[in-house]
Amino acid sequence: MADKAGIDRTYASQIERGIANPSLFVLCSIAKALDISFMQLVNGDIQCTFGDKAPTV
């Protein structure tokens, strides 16, 4: 999946383990690699914060 999404395997592992916070672009790339929609991938688990903190998924 990481190869199809164009991301490093180590980074993909960090995403899976909740260590890394991927960008929306990376999430879209992962969804495409898995042949599912972005919404299916995130399944409503998007949390947005404002101020100094970046949005997390």
mmCIF file of the N, C-alpha and C atoms, coordinates in Angstrom:
data_MODEL
# 
_entry.id   MODEL 
# 
loop_
_atom_site.group_PDB 
_atom_site.id 
_atom_site.type_symbol 
_atom_site.label_atom_id 
_atom_site.label_alt_id 
_atom_site.label_comp_id 
_atom_site.label_asym_id 
_atom_site.label_entity_id 
_atom_site.label_seq_id 
_atom_site.pdbx_PDB_ins_code 
_atom_site.Cartn_x 
_atom_site.Cartn_y 
_atom_site.Cartn_z 
_atom_site.occupancy 
_atom_site.B_iso_or_equiv 
_atom_site.pdbx_formal_charge 
_atom_site.auth_seq_id 
_atom_site.auth_comp_id 
_atom_site.auth_asym_id 
_atom_site.auth_atom_id 
_atom_site.pdbx_PDB_model_num 
ATOM 1   N N  . MET A 1 1  ? 0.828   -1.185 0.000  1.00 0.00 ? 1  MET A N  1 
ATOM 2   C CA . MET A 1 1  ? 0.000   0.000  0.000  1.00 0.00 ? 1  MET A CA 1 
ATOM 3   C C  . MET A 1 1  ? 0.872   1.247  0.000  1.00 0.00 ? 1  MET A C  1 
ATOM 4   N N  . ALA A 1 2  ? 1.916   1.251  0.801  1.00 0.00 ? 2  ALA A N  1 
ATOM 5   C CA . ALA A 1 2  ? 2.778   2.435  0.872  1.00 0.00 ? 2  ALA A CA 1 
ATOM 6   C C  . ALA A 1 2  ? 3.375   2.757  -0.491 1.00 0.00 ? 2  ALA A C  1 
ATOM 7   N N  . ASP A 1 3  ? 3.847   1.735  -1.186 1.00 0.00 ? 3  ASP A N  1 
ATOM 8   C CA . ASP A 1 3  ? 4.424   1.949  -2.516 1.00 0.00 ? 3  ASP A CA 1 
ATOM 9   C C  . ASP A 1 3  ? 3.388   2.524  -3.479 1.00 0.00 ? 3  ASP A C  1 
ATOM 10  N N  . LYS A 1 4  ? 2.173   1.969  -3.469 1.00 0.00 ? 4  LYS A N  1 
ATOM 11  C CA . LYS A 1 4  ? 1.112   2.464  -4.354 1.00 0.00 ? 4  LYS A CA 1 
ATOM 12  C C  . LYS A 1 4  ? 0.721   3.896  -4.011 1.00 0.00 ? 4  LYS A C  1 
ATOM 13  N N  . ALA A 1 5  ? 0.792   4.247  -2.732 1.00 0.00 ? 5  ALA A N  1 
ATOM 14  C CA . ALA A 1 5  ? 0.427   5.597  -2.292 1.00 0.00 ? 5  ALA A CA 1 
ATOM 15  C C  . ALA A 1 5  ? 1.576   6.585  -2.475 1.00 0.00 ? 5  ALA A C  1 
ATOM 16  N N  . GLY A 1 6  ? 2.764   6.075  -2.759 1.00 0.00 ? 6  GLY A N  1 
ATOM 17  C CA . GLY A 1 6  ? 3.915   6.954  -2.947 1.00 0.00 ? 6  GLY A CA 1 
ATOM 18  C C  . GLY A 1 6  ? 4.501   7.487  -1.654 1.00 0.00 ? 6  GLY A C  1 
ATOM 19  N N  . ILE A 1 7  ? 4.337   6.729  -0.574 1.00 0.00 ? 7  ILE A N  1 
ATOM 20  C CA . ILE A 1 7  ? 4.899   7.147  0.710  1.00 0.00 ? 7  ILE A CA 1 
ATOM 21  C C  . ILE A 1 7  ? 5.874   6.083  1.209  1.00 0.00 ? 7  ILE A C  1 
ATOM 22  N N  . ASP A 1 8  ? 6.756   6.476  2.090  1.00 0.00 ? 8  ASP A N  1 
ATOM 23  C CA . ASP A 1 8  ? 7.735   5.568  2.663  1.00 0.00 ? 8  ASP A CA 1 
ATOM 24  C C  . ASP A 1 8  ? 7.044   4.541  3.563  1.00 0.00 ? 8  ASP A C  1 
ATOM 25  N N  . ARG A 1 9  ? 7.525   3.322  3.546  1.00 0.00 ? 9  ARG A N  1 
ATOM 26  C CA . ARG A 1 9  ? 6.921   2.259  4.367  1.00 0.00 ? 9  ARG A CA 1 
ATOM 27  C C  . ARG A 1 9  ? 7.010   2.570  5.859  1.00 0.00 ? 9  ARG A C  1 
ATOM 28  N N  . THR A 1 10 ? 8.099   3.188  6.268  1.00 0.00 ? 10 THR A N  1 
ATOM 29  C CA . THR A 1 10 ? 8.251   3.562  7.674  1.00 0.00 ? 10 THR A CA 1 
ATOM 30  C C  . THR A 1 10 ? 7.202   4.593  8.068  1.00 0.00 ? 10 THR A C  1 
ATOM 31  N N  . TYR A 1 11 ? 6.964   5.563  7.184  1.00 0.00 ? 11 TYR A N  1 
ATOM 32  C CA . TYR A 1 11 ? 5.947   6.585  7.444  1.00 0.00 ? 11 TYR A CA 1 
ATOM 33  C C  . TYR A 1 11 ? 4.558   5.952  7.501  1.00 0.00 ? 11 TYR A C  1 
ATOM 34  N N  . ALA A 1 12 ? 4.276   5.011  6.601  1.00 0.00 ? 12 ALA A N  1 
ATOM 35  C CA . ALA A 1 12 ? 2.986   4.313  6.612  1.00 0.00 ? 12 ALA A CA 1 
ATOM 36  C C  . ALA A 1 12 ? 2.795   3.575  7.934  1.00 0.00 ? 12 ALA A C  1 
ATOM 37  N N  . SER A 1 13 ? 3.848   2.952  8.425  1.00 0.00 ? 13 SER A N  1 
ATOM 38  C CA . SER A 1 13 ? 3.782   2.249  9.702  1.00 0.00 ? 13 SER A CA 1 
ATOM 39  C C  . SER A 1 13 ? 3.505   3.217  10.845 1.00 0.00 ? 13 SER A C  1 
ATOM 40  N N  . GLN A 1 14 ? 4.133   4.383  10.800 1.00 0.00 ? 14 GLN A N  1 
ATOM 41  C CA . GLN A 1 14 ? 3.901   5.395  11.839 1.00 0.00 ? 14 GLN A CA 1 
ATOM 42  C C  . GLN A 1 14 ? 2.455   5.880  11.812 1.00 0.00 ? 14 GLN A C  1 
ATOM 43  N N  . ILE A 1 15 ? 1.889   6.021  10.624 1.00 0.00 ? 15 ILE A N  1 
ATOM 44  C CA . ILE A 1 15 ? 0.484   6.425  10.504 1.00 0.00 ? 15 ILE A CA 1 
ATOM 45  C C  . ILE A 1 15 ? -0.407  5.353  11.117 1.00 0.00 ? 15 ILE A C  1 
ATOM 46  N N  . GLU A 1 16 ? -0.146  4.094  10.773 1.00 0.00 ? 16 GLU A N  1 
ATOM 47  C CA . GLU A 1 16 ? -0.944  2.979  11.290 1.00 0.00 ? 16 GLU A CA 1 
ATOM 48  C C  . GLU A 1 16 ? -0.895  2.897  12.809 1.00 0.00 ? 16 GLU A C  1 
ATOM 49  N N  . ARG A 1 17 ? 0.255   3.227  13.391 1.00 0.00 ? 17 ARG A N  1 
ATOM 50  C CA . ARG A 1 17 ? 0.419   3.147  14.847 1.00 0.00 ? 17 ARG A CA 1 
ATOM 51  C C  . ARG A 1 17 ? 0.016   4.425  15.562 1.00 0.00 ? 17 ARG A C  1 
ATOM 52  N N  . GLY A 1 18 ? -0.443  5.434  14.814 1.00 0.00 ? 18 GLY A N  1 
ATOM 53  C CA . GLY A 1 18 ? -0.889  6.680  15.427 1.00 0.00 ? 18 GLY A CA 1 
ATOM 54  C C  . GLY A 1 18 ? 0.236   7.599  15.849 1.00 0.00 ? 18 GLY A C  1 
ATOM 55  N N  . ILE A 1 19 ? 1.443   7.357  15.341 1.00 0.00 ? 19 ILE A N  1 
ATOM 56  C CA . ILE A 1 19 ? 2.593   8.185  15.700 1.00 0.00 ? 19 ILE A CA 1 
ATOM 57  C C  . ILE A 1 19 ? 2.684   9.417  14.802 1.00 0.00 ? 19 ILE A C  1 
ATOM 58  N N  . ALA A 1 20 ? 2.354   9.255  13.526 1.00 0.00 ? 20 ALA A N  1 
ATOM 59  C CA . ALA A 1 20 ? 2.432   10.354 12.555 1.00 0.00 ? 20 ALA A CA 1 
ATOM 60  C C  . ALA A 1 20 ? 1.035   10.876 12.243 1.00 0.00 ? 20 ALA A C  1 
ATOM 61  N N  . ASN A 1 21 ? 0.956   12.163 11.942 1.00 0.00 ? 21 ASN A N  1 
ATOM 62  C CA . ASN A 1 21 ? -0.291  12.792 11.507 1.00 0.00 ? 21 ASN A CA 1 
ATOM 63  C C  . ASN A 1 21 ? -0.159  13.135 10.030 1.00 0.00 ? 21 ASN A C  1 
ATOM 64  N N  . PRO A 1 22 ? -0.752  12.323 9.164  1.00 0.00 ? 22 PRO A N  1 
ATOM 65  C CA . PRO A 1 22 ? -0.602  12.548 7.724  1.00 0.00 ? 22 PRO A CA 1 
ATOM 66  C C  . PRO A 1 22 ? -1.381  13.766 7.246  1.00 0.00 ? 22 PRO A C  1 
ATOM 67  N N  . SER A 1 23 ? -0.879  14.359 6.180  1.00 0.00 ? 23 SER A N  1 
ATOM 68  C CA . SER A 1 23 ? -1.586  15.480 5.557  1.00 0.00 ? 23 SER A CA 1 
ATOM 69  C C  . SER A 1 23 ? -2.797  14.952 4.790  1.00 0.00 ? 23 SER A C  1 
ATOM 70  N N  . LEU A 1 24 ? -3.675  15.861 4.407  1.00 0.00 ? 24 LEU A N  1 
ATOM 71  C CA . LEU A 1 24 ? -4.830  15.461 3.600  1.00 0.00 ? 24 LEU A CA 1 
ATOM 72  C C  . LEU A 1 24 ? -4.382  14.868 2.270  1.00 0.00 ? 24 LEU A C  1 
ATOM 73  N N  . PHE A 1 25 ? -3.312  15.407 1.702  1.00 0.00 ? 25 PHE A N  1 
ATOM 74  C CA . PHE A 1 25 ? -2.785  14.875 0.447  1.00 0.00 ? 25 PHE A CA 1 
ATOM 75  C C  . PHE A 1 25 ? -2.362  13.420 0.618  1.00 0.00 ? 25 PHE A C  1 
ATOM 76  N N  . VAL A 1 26 ? -1.660  13.121 1.707  1.00 0.00 ? 26 VAL A N  1 
ATOM 77  C CA . VAL A 1 26 ? -1.222  11.745 1.966  1.00 0.00 ? 26 VAL A CA 1 
ATOM 78  C C  . VAL A 1 26 ? -2.429  10.840 2.187  1.00 0.00 ? 26 VAL A C  1 
ATOM 79  N N  . LEU A 1 27 ? -3.420  11.305 2.928  1.00 0.00 ? 27 LEU A N  1 
ATOM 80  C CA . LEU A 1 27 ? -4.620  10.497 3.149  1.00 0.00 ? 27 LEU A CA 1 
ATOM 81  C C  . LEU A 1 27 ? -5.346  10.207 1.843  1.00 0.00 ? 27 LEU A C  1 
ATOM 82  N N  . CYS A 1 28 ? -5.417  11.188 0.971  1.00 0.00 ? 28 CYS A N  1 
ATOM 83  C CA . CYS A 1 28 ? -6.046  10.967 -0.339 1.00 0.00 ? 28 CYS A CA 1 
ATOM 84  C C  . CYS A 1 28 ? -5.242  9.960  -1.153 1.00 0.00 ? 28 CYS A C  1 
ATOM 85  N N  . SER A 1 29 ? -3.934  10.026 -1.072 1.00 0.00 ? 29 SER A N  1 
ATOM 86  C CA . SER A 1 29 ? -3.075  9.073  -1.779 1.00 0.00 ? 29 SER A CA 1 
ATOM 87  C C  . SER A 1 29 ? -3.273  7.660  -1.243 1.00 0.00 ? 29 SER A C  1 
ATOM 88  N N  . ILE A 1 30 ? -3.407  7.529  0.063  1.00 0.00 ? 30 ILE A N  1 
ATOM 89  C CA . ILE A 1 30 ? -3.639  6.218  0.672  1.00 0.00 ? 30 ILE A CA 1 
ATOM 90  C C  . ILE A 1 30 ? -4.997  5.674  0.245  1.00 0.00 ? 30 ILE A C  1 
ATOM 91  N N  . ALA A 1 31 ? -6.019  6.520  0.272  1.00 0.00 ? 31 ALA A N  1 
ATOM 92  C CA . ALA A 1 31 ? -7.353  6.084  -0.146 1.00 0.00 ? 31 ALA A CA 1 
ATOM 93  C C  . ALA A 1 31 ? -7.330  5.595  -1.590 1.00 0.00 ? 31 ALA A C  1 
ATOM 94  N N  . LYS A 1 32 ? -6.655  6.332  -2.447 1.00 0.00 ? 32 LYS A N  1 
ATOM 95  C CA . LYS A 1 32 ? -6.564  5.936  -3.853 1.00 0.00 ? 32 LYS A CA 1 
ATOM 96  C C  . LYS A 1 32 ? -5.837  4.600  -3.986 1.00 0.00 ? 32 LYS A C  1 
ATOM 97  N N  . ALA A 1 33 ? -4.760  4.416  -3.231 1.00 0.00 ? 33 ALA A N  1 
ATOM 98  C CA . ALA A 1 33 ? -4.003  3.162  -3.275 1.00 0.00 ? 33 ALA A CA 1 
ATOM 99  C C  . ALA A 1 33 ? -4.850  1.980  -2.814 1.00 0.00 ? 33 ALA A C  1 
ATOM 100 N N  . LEU A 1 34 ? -5.751  2.232  -1.872 1.00 0.00 ? 34 LEU A N  1 
ATOM 101 C CA . LEU A 1 34 ? -6.631  1.180  -1.357 1.00 0.00 ? 34 LEU A CA 1 
ATOM 102 C C  . LEU A 1 34 ? -7.906  1.026  -2.179 1.00 0.00 ? 34 LEU A C  1 
ATOM 103 N N  . ASP A 1 35 ? -8.073  1.894  -3.177 1.00 0.00 ? 35 ASP A N  1 
ATOM 104 C CA . ASP A 1 35 ? -9.256  1.896  -4.044 1.00 0.00 ? 35 ASP A CA 1 
ATOM 105 C C  . ASP A 1 35 ? -10.545 2.115  -3.251 1.00 0.00 ? 35 ASP A C  1 
ATOM 106 N N  . ILE A 1 36 ? -10.472 3.072  -2.314 1.00 0.00 ? 36 ILE A N  1 
ATOM 107 C CA . ILE A 1 36 ? -11.644 3.480  -1.546 1.00 0.00 ? 36 ILE A CA 1 
ATOM 108 C C  . ILE A 1 36 ? -11.706 5.003  -1.556 1.00 0.00 ? 36 ILE A C  1 
ATOM 109 N N  . SER A 1 37 ? -12.844 5.551  -1.134 1.00 0.00 ? 37 SER A N  1 
ATOM 110 C CA . SER A 1 37 ? -12.969 7.006  -1.085 1.00 0.00 ? 37 SER A CA 1 
ATOM 111 C C  . SER A 1 37 ? -12.272 7.547  0.167  1.00 0.00 ? 37 SER A C  1 
ATOM 112 N N  . PHE A 1 38 ? -11.967 8.838  0.121  1.00 0.00 ? 38 PHE A N  1 
ATOM 113 C CA . PHE A 1 38 ? -11.375 9.505  1.277  1.00 0.00 ? 38 PHE A CA 1 
ATOM 114 C C  . PHE A 1 38 ? -12.282 9.356  2.496  1.00 0.00 ? 38 PHE A C  1 
ATOM 115 N N  . MET A 1 39 ? -13.591 9.537  2.301  1.00 0.00 ? 39 MET A N  1 
ATOM 116 C CA . MET A 1 39 ? -14.536 9.449  3.415  1.00 0.00 ? 39 MET A CA 1 
ATOM 117 C C  . MET A 1 39 ? -14.575 8.044  4.011  1.00 0.00 ? 39 MET A C  1 
ATOM 118 N N  . GLN A 1 40 ? -14.448 7.023  3.170  1.00 0.00 ? 40 GLN A N  1 
ATOM 119 C CA . GLN A 1 40 ? -14.387 5.660  3.697  1.00 0.00 ? 40 GLN A CA 1 
ATOM 120 C C  . GLN A 1 40 ? -13.133 5.469  4.543  1.00 0.00 ? 40 GLN A C  1 
ATOM 121 N N  . LEU A 1 41 ? -12.046 6.075  4.115  1.00 0.00 ? 41 LEU A N  1 
ATOM 122 C CA . LEU A 1 41 ? -10.785 5.939  4.846  1.00 0.00 ? 41 LEU A CA 1 
ATOM 123 C C  . LEU A 1 41 ? -10.869 6.576  6.226  1.00 0.00 ? 41 LEU A C  1 
ATOM 124 N N  . VAL A 1 42 ? -11.350 7.796  6.306  1.00 0.00 ? 42 VAL A N  1 
ATOM 125 C CA . VAL A 1 42 ? -11.368 8.497  7.592  1.00 0.00 ? 42 VAL A CA 1 
ATOM 126 C C  . VAL A 1 42 ? -12.596 8.162  8.423  1.00 0.00 ? 42 VAL A C  1 
ATOM 127 N N  . ASN A 1 43 ? -13.661 7.700  7.786  1.00 0.00 ? 43 ASN A N  1 
ATOM 128 C CA . ASN A 1 43 ? -14.858 7.245  8.496  1.00 0.00 ? 43 ASN A CA 1 
ATOM 129 C C  . ASN A 1 43 ? -15.340 8.233  9.557  1.00 0.00 ? 43 ASN A C  1 
ATOM 130 N N  . GLY A 1 44 ? -15.259 9.522  9.244  1.00 0.00 ? 44 GLY A N  1 
ATOM 131 C CA . GLY A 1 44 ? -15.753 10.541 10.164 1.00 0.00 ? 44 GLY A CA 1 
ATOM 132 C C  . GLY A 1 44 ? -14.841 10.828 11.342 1.00 0.00 ? 44 GLY A C  1 
ATOM 133 N N  . ASP A 1 45 ? -13.606 10.318 11.318 1.00 0.00 ? 45 ASP A N  1 
ATOM 134 C CA . ASP A 1 45 ? -12.687 10.485 12.443 1.00 0.00 ? 45 ASP A CA 1 
ATOM 135 C C  . ASP A 1 45 ? -11.793 11.708 12.301 1.00 0.00 ? 45 ASP A C  1 
ATOM 136 N N  . ILE A 1 46 ? -12.321 12.794 11.784 1.00 0.00 ? 46 ILE A N  1 
ATOM 137 C CA . ILE A 1 46 ? -11.530 14.004 11.600 1.00 0.00 ? 46 ILE A CA 1 
ATOM 138 C C  . ILE A 1 46 ? -11.775 14.940 12.776 1.00 0.00 ? 46 ILE A C  1 
ATOM 139 N N  . GLN A 1 47 ? -10.689 15.399 13.387 1.00 0.00 ? 47 GLN A N  1 
ATOM 140 C CA . GLN A 1 47 ? -10.773 16.352 14.487 1.00 0.00 ? 47 GLN A CA 1 
ATOM 141 C C  . GLN A 1 47 ? -10.010 17.599 14.083 1.00 0.00 ? 47 GLN A C  1 
ATOM 142 N N  . CYS A 1 48 ? -10.667 18.727 14.080 1.00 0.00 ? 48 CYS A N  1 
ATOM 143 C CA . CYS A 1 48 ? -10.012 19.984 13.722 1.00 0.00 ? 48 CYS A CA 1 
ATOM 144 C C  . CYS A 1 48 ? -9.839  20.835 14.971 1.00 0.00 ? 48 CYS A C  1 
ATOM 145 N N  . THR A 1 49 ? -8.652  21.394 15.112 1.00 0.00 ? 49 THR A N  1 
ATOM 146 C CA . THR A 1 49 ? -8.396  22.332 16.194 1.00 0.00 ? 49 THR A CA 1 
ATOM 147 C C  . THR A 1 49 ? -7.925  23.637 15.579 1.00 0.00 ? 49 THR A C  1 
ATOM 148 N N  . PHE A 1 50 ? -8.048  24.698 16.309 1.00 0.00 ? 50 PHE A N  1 
ATOM 149 C CA . PHE A 1 50 ? -7.664  26.006 15.803 1.00 0.00 ? 50 PHE A CA 1 
ATOM 150 C C  . PHE A 1 50 ? -6.601  26.597 16.711 1.00 0.00 ? 50 PHE A C  1 
ATOM 151 N N  . GLY A 1 51 ? -5.859  27.534 16.175 1.00 0.00 ? 51 GLY A N  1 
ATOM 152 C CA . GLY A 1 51 ? -4.797  28.161 16.945 1.00 0.00 ? 51 GLY A CA 1 
ATOM 153 C C  . GLY A 1 51 ? -3.452  27.572 16.581 1.00 0.00 ? 51 GLY A C  1 
ATOM 154 N N  . ASP A 1 52 ? -2.674  27.238 17.604 1.00 0.00 ? 52 ASP A N  1 
ATOM 155 C CA . ASP A 1 52 ? -1.320  26.739 17.388 1.00 0.00 ? 52 ASP A CA 1 
ATOM 156 C C  . ASP A 1 52 ? -1.274  25.281 16.951 1.00 0.00 ? 52 ASP A C  1 
ATOM 157 N N  . LYS A 1 53 ? -2.360  24.550 17.136 1.00 0.00 ? 53 LYS A N  1 
ATOM 158 C CA . LYS A 1 53 ? -2.349  23.127 16.826 1.00 0.00 ? 53 LYS A CA 1 
ATOM 159 C C  . LYS A 1 53 ? -2.893  22.882 15.422 1.00 0.00 ? 53 LYS A C  1 
ATOM 160 N N  . ALA A 1 54 ? -2.276  21.953 14.732 1.00 0.00 ? 54 ALA A N  1 
ATOM 161 C CA . ALA A 1 54 ? -2.716  21.581 13.384 1.00 0.00 ? 54 ALA A CA 1 
ATOM 162 C C  . ALA A 1 54 ? -3.871  20.590 13.479 1.00 0.00 ? 54 ALA A C  1 
ATOM 163 N N  . PRO A 1 55 ? -4.730  20.556 12.455 1.00 0.00 ? 55 PRO A N  1 
ATOM 164 C CA . PRO A 1 55 ? -5.800  19.561 12.434 1.00 0.00 ? 55 PRO A CA 1 
ATOM 165 C C  . PRO A 1 55 ? -5.218  18.151 12.430 1.00 0.00 ? 55 PRO A C  1 
ATOM 166 N N  . THR A 1 56 ? -5.916  17.233 13.082 1.00 0.00 ? 56 THR A N  1 
ATOM 167 C CA . THR A 1 56 ? -5.472  15.846 13.102 1.00 0.00 ? 56 THR A CA 1 
ATOM 168 C C  . THR A 1 56 ? -6.562  14.948 12.564 1.00 0.00 ? 56 THR A C  1 
ATOM 169 N N  . VAL A 1 57 ? -6.134  13.822 12.059 1.00 0.00 ? 57 VAL A N  1 
ATOM 170 C CA . VAL A 1 57 ? -7.081  12.831 11.534 1.00 0.00 ? 57 VAL A CA 1 
ATOM 171 C C  . VAL A 1 57 ? -6.816  11.522 12.225 1.00 0.00 ? 57 VAL A C  1 
# 
